[in-house]
Amino acid sequence: MTCKHLIRRRIINKEDLISLPTPVLFHIGKDDQKDNTNELKDYVENAVFIGFNSLVGPKGEQGGNYPLPDMNEFAKKMMRIGLNPGSLVVIYSPMGLPFAARFWWMLKTIGITGYVMYSAEELKNYEYTRPKIMNYETLVFDSSQTADYEEVRKHLKDPNYYMIDSRDEDSYHALTSHGHIPGAHHHYYNKLLPDGVPDYPDINPLFPIEEEHNIILYCNAGITACVNALLLESISIPYRIYVGGFSDWITHQDMTVEK
């Protein structure tokens, strides 16, 4: 598989990884393991370790279970690592694809669009030498890639908006939650990836979306929605993410739900 083909597809496998020029490889893991990487499950030696807690800000009464951290500080941290707009980045996580996708999307909001490994297990015995990199350009957070409660509520009945609920069926149909945001369409990310890494032409039929739609993705708290973001990115469909998601939605007194 050529690098040219990979420009579109954002979820990759080991074969794809090998075909790329040497990327900056990120491992997204549990914070309590960051000082003992020798015992990390599926840790690739020389990969940059990022603890998941650093991808989450302080939880308040509203804002959802996993709000974004201070994104200006996040951008500065990535600059200290040496990243620039356009840096070649590949991300994996033994915690699961959605956690790698969360970091991928956060990078995208500061101007870096990389790739995510479908499975961290593929990287067992993978020999990696981190490239020498140096930051030379400021990374800036683009808040326009996010949506908030007020915008979502305002456009509940707007036919030009297409809301995508990325949670599982039980959550969407109120078997394990309060239900879903009114009018939201159900596209559970895991059902869209039944056979591993999809080729990008196969992604188009998964989302019956018109070009004029303003697409907003949400899940419970801004994690699994990022996998659907990877899929939409692969077929060049613009979108935004309601980061607070359903866990934020239900904290507002004027909210409504469907079951």
Salt bridges, closest charged atoms under 4 A:
ASP16 OD2 - ARG9 NH2 3.11
ASP42 OD2 - LYS41 NZ 2.79
GLU73 OE2 - LYS76 NZ 3.57
GLU150 OE1 - ARG153 NH2 3.01
GLU151 OE2 - ARG240 NH2 2.57
ASP158 OD2 - HIS155 ND1 2.99
ASP165 OD2 - ARG167 NH2 2.72
GLU169 OE2 - LYS191 NZ 2.50
ASP199 OD1 - HIS5 NE2 3.04
GLU233 OE1 - LYS108 NZ 3.76
ASP248 OD1 - HIS252 NE2 3.26
ASP254 OD2 - ARG153 NE 3.28
GLU258 OE1 - HIS180 NE2 3.23
